[in-house]
Amino acid sequence: MATTDAADITEEETEHMIERNCVVENENVVSSIDPKEMRAVILAGFGGINKLRVTKKTMPEPQQGEVKIRVKACGLNFVDLMVRQGNIDNPPKPPLIPGFECSGIVESIGESTQGFEIGDRVMAFVYYNAWAEVVCAPVDYVHKMPDKMTFQEAAAFSLNYVAAYMMLFEVANLREGMSVLVHSAGGSVGQAVAQLCSTVPNVTVFGIASCSKHVAIRDSVTHIFDRNGDYVQEVKKISPEGIDIVLDCLSGENTGKGLGLLKPLGAYVLYGASNMVTGETKSFFTIAKSWWQVEKVNPIKLYEENKVIAGFSLLNLLFKQGGRVRLKTVMDKLLFLYIQGKIKPVIDSLWALEEVKEAMQRIHDRGNVGKLILDVEKSPTPLMASDSTETSEAGEEEEDPEGDIDNKERMPFIQ
């Protein structure tokens, strides 16, 4: 039988073989894409950032009273970091999809669902499962976006502005001429608080933030102080009579400081405990230290000093305490303020799903000014793409060595 040496193959035949192989490869790639699957961030177990993986999941379908949303952007909050560490009460058992807010386009509608149409641009509150290409949410937690609002702005809007509004106006009863002290003033909630305070005449805002953020946020607050300095004495120099409202997301020793700064009839509102987070994983020592530093509240002393102390958890209110009816009223007011141009989300940076580890590290480092957004359509940088391996939901691939993230150059932030 005659044989043909490789050297006898012409250049034209070689190019034809390459083209044919490329067609076959492309057909295999297309056939491997399952239209019922989606990309999602999976938390394989509680712990460090290496517990996060991007993988494929079966796409959810809307149930009665739900809409199916093709997600464009997701919000990333400090509470997501605490979830990752297992630092919250009664978290779901992993593996799970993190995230509590997203924006996107209605792709389909469940049975007996009214008020939305396919193609509507919406933002949604969800109880986990937000960090994925597709989300299904009950209509009570879904709201139409204003025409001029971007998907990134919508993902930065929901949780932060609703929390800020309800703390200021429904818990602490903010009125004209009052004073407000807000911790983490450079964060997404802090910036929402500052903007909402500006909608009320003659409100003085005292912002507490890291020195590195002062230049970026100085125009949003009346006075700004270093979180690591003796801000109590600095505030007293400006307002010897005290403060009307203190919003504290830190807890620990700041609880006693906040209560001490209150005027008679003033309100201290605790809405977080970020002082419990220091290292990459949950630390029982840090939790115990933070708890020990919290001033033990004496109800008789509150009575004698005419002070109010309150707690606020928006997620618990919405998903465990029947707060969704009140939610619509608050969202209507906030969206009206947005349309008027009186409030606008501050976005720190955009990240691909595959860059979630780096995004979460930025929050952990308290480096953000405003909101971090996971942009579902954004392509990861080559560096991050090499770290975005797809794994099983159990995260069974070998984890990167602890601390490896610090050896990687960070992506450029999009302001």
N, C-alpha and C positions, 0 to 999 in steps of 0.2 A: 504494500500500500504506500502510495506516495505521501510524503510528509512535507510540511512547510516550515522552514526555519523562521525564527522571530525576525531575523534580519531581512527576510523577504517581504515582510508586511509593510505596505506603503504607508506614507505619512497620512494620506487621505483615509485609509482604512483604520489607522490608529485613532484619528479624530472621531470617526464614525462610532467606533467601539466606546470611546469615552462618553460621547453624547448619549448612546444607548444605555450605558450604565447609569448615567445621571438621571435619565428618565425613570429607570427602574427604581433608583433610590428615592426619587421624589414621590413616586407612586406609593412606595412603602411607607414614607413619612406621612403622607396624607391618610393612608389607610389605617395608620396607627393612632390617629387622633379620634378619640371617642367623643362624639357630640354631647354625650351625657355626663362627661367628666369636666371638672374645673380645677384650676390651681387654687390652693389655699395654704395659709400658714398654719402649721400644726404645732401645738405645744405638746411634746411627747411625754413630759413629766415636769414636776416643779423643780426649779433650780436656776442655773445660770443661762446665759444667752444661747449656749450650745444646745439647749433643749428645744430650740425653735428650728423648724424645717419647713421648706416649701415642698408640697407634694400634690398628687392628684387625689381628688375626692369625687364621689358621686354627686352630681348636681341635685340640689333639693328641688322639689316641686311644690307650688303653693297649695295650701289646704284651704278649707272654707274660711273666708274672711281675711285672706292673706293676698299679698302681691309678691310676685317674683321680680327681683331687681337685678339687672346686669350692672354690677358695681363698677364705678369709675374711680372712686377715691374712698379711703377709710381714715378715720381719725386715730391718732396714737396718743394715749394719755398716761399719766403717771400711775393710775390705777392698773393699767395693763402690765406695768412692770411689777407691781405688787401681786397681781394674779400669777405672773410667771414664777415668782418666788414662792407661791403658796402662802402669801402673807395676808390673806383676807379670810373672813369667816365663811365656812361652808362652801369652798370652791367646788365646781364640778370635778369629777374624776377625769384625769387625762387618759388618753389623748383628747384634746379639744382644740377648736378653732377660737383664738382670742378675738377681742374687739367688740365695741359696744355701739359704734356709729359708722354710717357710711352714706354715700350718695351715688346715684346712678339713674338708670332709665328702666321704667316698668317694662318687663318683657312678656309677662303673662299674668293673668288674674285668676285667683281661686274662685270656686263656686260661691254664689251668693255674696260676692264682694262688690261693693258700690263705692263711687266717689273717685275712681281712678280709671284711666284708660291706658292701653298699650302705647308706649312712647312718651308718657309723662316723665318729666325730670323731677326727681324726688330726693329727699334726704330721710334717713330712717334711724330710729333707735332700735337696737337689737340686744337681746340678752345673750352675749357671746355670738360667735359665728360671723362677725363682720369682716374679718380679714380674708376674704375669698372673692373669686370672680362673680359669684352669684349668691344672693341672699334672699330668703323668704321672710317677710315680716307682716304681722297683723296690721291692718289699716289704721288702727288707733295710734300706732307709733310711726306712721309714715306721713310726710308733709310735702306738698308741692313746693318746688324752688321758685323764687322770683326769676323773671326772665334774664336779668343781668347778673345773677349770681352764678359763679363758676362751680364746677363739681368740687374743686379743691376747697373753695370757701364754704360750701355746704357741709363738707366733712369736718370742717373746723368750727362749725357753727353750733350744732345741736346741743351736745352735752355741756359745753363750756358756758354758752350764753344763757341757757335755761337754768343751770346751777347758779350763775352769778345773779340773774334776775330774781330768782326765788329767794335766795339768801338776803339780798338787799331789800326787796320790796315786800316779800310775804313773811319772812322770818324776822328781819330787823326793822322793817317799816321805815325805810329811808325817806327823808323829807328835805325840803329846802333848808339850806343853812347848816346841815349836819356835817360831821367829820367822820371819815372812814379810814381805818388802817387795814391794809391788805398785805399779807405775806406772799412771797413768790410773785411779786408784782410783774416780773418779766415773763411769767408763764402764761399759758393760754387762758386760764381762768382769771388770773390777775389782770391781764389786758382787757378782758371782757368786763370785769368789775370797773376798771378805770373808765372805759367808754360809757358804760351805763350811768356811772356817777355824773359824767359830763352832761347827761340829759336832764339833770335836776339842777336848778339854779343854786349857786353859791355853796356847792359841796366841796369840802377840802379833802383831798386824798393823800394819805401818807403811805408811800410804797416802800416795802422792805425787799431788798434784792441784793444779789452779789454785785460787787463793784464792777465786774466786767460787763454788766448789763446796764449800768447807769446811763451811759451816753445814748443807748438805743431807746430807752423808755422814759427819759427825763421829761419829754413833752407831754406824756400821757398822765402824769401825776403832778400834784402840787408840790410835794416834798418827797425826797427819796433818801433812804438811809441804807447803810451796809448791814446785811444780815448778820455779819460776824462782829459788828461793833456794839456799843452800848446804845442801842436805838431808843431805849426807854427814856433815858435822860435827854436825848436830843429831841424827842417828841415833846417832853414836858417843858422844854425851853420855849417851844413854839406854842404849845397849847397847855398851859399849866392846869387848866380845869379838867383836862382829860379828853377822851375820844368817845364819840357816840356809838360807833360800830367797829368791832374788830373781827376780821375774817381770817381764820387760822387754818392752814392746811398742813402744819408742821407737827403740832402737839409737843410733847415733852416739856422742857423748861419754858417754852413760849406760852403755854397755857397760863401759868401764873403771871407772867409779864403782861399778857393781854388783859386778864381780869383786873390787874392793878392799874391799868391805864384807863379803864372805863369810867365815864361820868356816871352820876346817879341816873337811873333809867337807861343806861347804856346796855348794849347787847354784844356778847361775845359768842361767835358762831364757829364751831369746829367742824370742818368739812374734809379732813384728811389727817394722815399721820405719817408724812413722808420722812420724818426723823427716824422712823423705824428702819428705813432702808439706807444702809451704808455700803456694804459689800455687794458682790454680784449675787450671792445666795442669801437665803433667809438666815438671820442671826438671832438666836434666842437671847444672847447677851445684850444686843442692841435694843431688842424689844423690851427686855426687862429694865434696861437703863432708861429708856424713854418713858415707860410706865412709872418708874420710880420718881422721875423728874416732874411728872404732872402734879400740880398742886391739888391736894385733896380738898374737894369743894365742901364747904360747910353750909348747908341750907339756911341756918340761922344767920350766918354772916351775909349771905345774899339778901336776905330779908332786911337786915339792918342797913345794908349799904345801897339798897334799891338797884341791884344789878341783875341782869338776865344772862343766863348761860344756855346755849342751845347747840344741838348737833344737827347736821344735815348730810344726808346721803341720797343723791338723786337716783342712783340705780335702785336702791331699796325702795324708794318712794314709787318709782315707776313700775317696777316688776314684782314687788312683794307687798306693797301697801296700797294698791289701787289708785295711784296718782295719775293715770293716763287721761282721766277726764279733765283734770286741772291743766294737764300738759297742753292741750289744744289752745286754751285761752292764753297761756303764756307765749306759745309759739306765734300766735296771731299778732300779739303785741310786739314781739321781737322782730318778726318779718316786716311789720309796718315801719319800725325804726330803721331797719336795713334799707328799705325802699326809699325812705326819706334821706338816707345818707348819713344818719347819725351814729350808726355802728357799722363796723366792717372787720371781719376776722383778720388777725395778724398771723400770717403764715411764715414759719421759720424756714422750713425746707421740705422738699419733696423726695420720696424714696420709692424705689420699686419694691414689690413684695419680697424679692430675693435679697433685698438690702435691709430687711427688718432687724437683723442683729445690730447693725451699725446704727440704725435709727434709735433702737432701744438704748444702746450705749450712750447716745447723745442725751437722752432724757436722764439716764442714770447719772451722768456727769453734770446735770443741771446746766447744760450749755445752751439750751434753746431760748430764744425770745419769741414767744408766740407758739403756734401749733406745728407739730410734725405731722405730715400727711403721707400715707402709703398710696401712691398713685398706681393703680392696677395696670394702666397701659404704658407706664414708663419702663423703658428697657434698663436693666441693671448695667452698671459699669463693668468692664471686663474683669476687674479685680473681684467685685462682688459676685459676678456670674460664676466665677470658678468656685465660689464658696456656697452656691445655692443648690447643692445636690438634692435630687428628689429621692425621698426615702419612703419606707413604709410608715404608717401612722405611728407605729411604736418607736420610730426613730432608731432602727436597728443598725444603722451604719455606725462605724467607729467614730466617736466624737473627736472634734479637734482638741488639742491640748488646751487646758485652761490658760487663759491669758493670751492665746494666740491672736485674738482680735486686736490687741494693742500693737502688734507688729505690722499691721496692715495700714496703708495710707488711707485716710478717709476720703470719701467722695466729696466733690465740691458742693456746697450747699446752694440751693436756689432760693434767693430771697424774694 
